[in-house]
């Protein structure tokens, strides 16, 4: 029973992260999962139908395995669940051993299997677990609701999962759980509200970051209309580093998707000159990871501390505060050579 609950909790954690009702924050060297009180209050104002489909869509269409520490996967939960559904016989799937059960780790994945059960798509019959073996499933049976929903989702799969032709350049930071609404609202007219996590619009402002490298940090104000190349230059200059190196930014959005922006000379889009700072839906407390010199990999942390209205007189980054001496970029050997 305990192991069964463990995988159910695993699935619930996955939904909590993908729904945007929580986020991971850094407090010193520790990370914490906290509820987003503002979005949670909005979600609590929804009716039961709106709550159900908000969570359903966040799981099936927005979820990614990276949230659970898995490697990046091109397939979202919807694809894996649809593939698995075809393998369930009308009389149900019998799981005779742990060896057979291990196949479910990949399709659909234990957390997805738990969520298919919690959302009423299928019934699971647990068995008696063996010592040190964990959760045991004996049968998996499709429910009529699951057959109806998977059937519909399979039909509209190409439409709801369609990606822009030039996705690498036209990244969409808009997050609104409304992809299923046009197809299902006719059957559930009480579904009116959707949860908006990020509107995807450019934000004209002055961002103040605390930029940290090892024991040194700088507080830098940066206009949001500068692109990420210009942000990189401001950071490197603030720490008196030589700018002639490759670099990348890594941004993790509110629901855990990871975006990587590389130096223009690296032929892996998207590039740092393709996006302005204000296009990223950053919120107070959010972090940008900046890796400078892809050989030595200096890791800078940019934490957003303040957002102020745009100032027409401020067109360049401004260092507001210094703390600590930066490390030697090339080490003692490089300094002796100089």
ChimeraX attribute file (.defattr): number of C-alpha atoms within 10 A of each C-alpha:
attribute: neighborCount
match mode: 1-to-1
recipient: residues
	/A:1	12
	/A:2	10
	/A:3	13
	/A:4	17
	/A:5	12
	/A:6	15
	/A:7	19
	/A:8	20
	/A:9	15
	/A:10	18
	/A:11	22
	/A:12	18
	/A:13	16
	/A:14	22
	/A:15	27
	/A:16	19
	/A:17	24
	/A:18	26
	/A:19	30
	/A:20	23
	/A:21	23
	/A:22	20
	/A:23	19
	/A:24	16
	/A:25	14
	/A:26	13
	/A:27	9
	/A:28	6
	/A:29	5
	/A:30	7
	/A:31	10
	/A:32	10
	/A:33	12
	/A:34	12
	/A:35	15
	/A:36	14
	/A:37	11
	/A:38	9
	/A:39	16
	/A:40	15
	/A:41	11
	/A:42	14
	/A:43	20
	/A:44	11
	/A:45	11
	/A:46	17
	/A:47	13
	/A:48	12
	/A:49	14
	/A:50	21
	/A:51	17
	/A:52	13
	/A:53	19
	/A:54	25
	/A:55	20
	/A:56	20
	/A:57	21
	/A:58	24
	/A:59	24
	/A:60	21
	/A:61	20
	/A:62	21
	/A:63	22
	/A:64	25
	/A:65	19
	/A:66	13
	/A:67	18
	/A:68	14
	/A:69	8
	/A:70	9
	/A:71	10
	/A:72	12
	/A:73	10
	/A:74	8
	/A:75	12
	/A:76	16
	/A:77	21
	/A:78	22
	/A:79	19
	/A:80	16
	/A:81	19
	/A:82	17
	/A:83	15
	/A:84	16
	/A:85	20
	/A:86	10
	/A:87	11
	/A:88	14
	/A:89	12
	/A:90	10
	/A:91	10
	/A:92	16
	/A:93	15
	/A:94	16
	/A:95	18
	/A:96	12
	/A:97	11
	/A:98	16
	/A:99	9
	/A:100	11
	/A:101	16
	/A:102	13
	/A:103	12
	/A:104	16
	/A:105	12
	/A:106	11
	/A:107	19
	/A:108	21
	/A:109	19
	/A:110	20
	/A:111	24
	/A:112	27
	/A:113	23
	/A:114	23
	/A:115	24
	/A:116	22
	/A:117	19
	/A:118	15
	/A:119	14
	/A:120	13
	/A:121	20
	/A:122	21
	/A:123	18
	/A:124	18
	/A:125	12
	/A:126	14
	/A:127	14
	/A:128	11
	/A:129	16
	/A:130	10
	/A:131	6
	/A:132	6
	/A:133	9
	/A:134	16
	/A:135	20
	/A:136	20
	/A:137	20
	/A:138	16
	/A:139	16
	/A:140	20
	/A:141	20
	/A:142	21
	/A:143	17
	/A:144	12
	/A:145	13
	/A:146	19
	/A:147	14
	/A:148	11
	/A:149	14
	/A:150	20
	/A:151	14
	/A:152	13
	/A:153	19
	/A:154	14
	/A:155	11
	/A:156	13
	/A:157	16
	/A:158	10
	/A:159	10
	/A:160	13
	/A:161	14
	/A:162	8
	/A:163	11
	/A:164	11
	/A:165	8
	/A:166	8
	/A:167	11
	/A:168	13
	/A:169	13
	/A:170	12
	/A:171	16
	/A:172	15
	/A:173	18
	/A:174	14
	/A:175	20
	/A:176	18
	/A:177	21
	/A:178	17
	/A:179	16
	/A:180	16
	/A:181	20
	/A:182	8
	/A:183	14
	/A:184	14
	/A:185	12
	/A:186	10
	/A:187	9
	/A:188	12
	/A:189	10
	/A:190	12
	/A:191	20
	/A:192	13
	/A:193	18
	/A:194	18
	/A:195	22
	/A:196	16
	/A:197	19
	/A:198	17
	/A:199	12
	/A:200	16
	/A:201	13
	/A:202	15
	/A:203	17
	/A:204	17
	/A:205	17
	/A:206	22
	/A:207	22
	/A:208	24
	/A:209	27
	/A:210	20
	/A:211	23
	/A:212	20
	/A:213	18
	/A:214	13
	/A:215	10
	/A:216	14
	/A:217	22
	/A:218	21
	/A:219	22
	/A:220	23
	/A:221	24
	/A:222	25
	/A:223	26
	/A:224	24
	/A:225	20
	/A:226	17
	/A:227	17
	/A:228	23
	/A:229	22
	/A:230	18
	/A:231	23
	/A:232	20
	/A:233	15
	/A:234	20
	/A:235	25
	/A:236	16
	/A:237	13
	/A:238	19
	/A:239	21
	/A:240	14
	/A:241	17
	/A:242	12
	/A:243	15
	/A:244	10
	/A:245	13
	/A:246	16
	/A:247	23
	/A:248	23
	/A:249	22
	/A:250	15
	/A:251	20
	/A:252	17
	/A:253	22
	/A:254	23
	/A:255	25
	/A:256	21
	/A:257	17
	/A:258	14
	/A:259	14
	/A:260	16
	/A:261	22
	/A:262	23
	/A:263	22
	/A:264	17
	/A:265	11
	/A:266	14
	/A:267	9
	/A:268	12
	/A:269	15
	/A:270	20
	/A:271	21
	/A:272	24
	/A:273	16
	/A:274	17
	/A:275	19
	/A:276	19
	/A:277	24
	/A:278	21
	/A:279	18
	/A:280	20
	/A:281	21
	/A:282	21
	/A:283	14
	/A:284	13
	/A:285	15
	/A:286	20
	/A:287	22
	/A:288	18
	/A:289	17
	/A:290	24
	/A:291	20
	/A:292	23
	/A:293	17
	/A:294	13
	/A:295	10
	/A:296	11
	/A:297	13
	/A:298	16
	/A:299	15
	/A:300	19
	/A:301	19
	/A:302	23
	/A:303	21
	/A:304	21
	/A:305	17
	/A:306	14
	/A:307	19
	/A:308	12
	/A:309	11
	/A:310	17
	/A:311	11
	/A:312	7
	/A:313	6
	/A:314	12
	/A:315	14
	/A:316	14
	/A:317	21
	/A:318	15
	/A:319	17
	/A:320	12
	/A:321	11
	/A:322	15
	/A:323	11
	/A:324	13
	/A:325	13
	/A:326	17
	/A:327	15
	/A:328	13
	/A:329	15
	/A:330	14
	/A:331	9
	/A:332	10
	/A:333	9
	/A:334	10
	/A:335	10
	/A:336	8
	/A:337	7
	/A:338	7
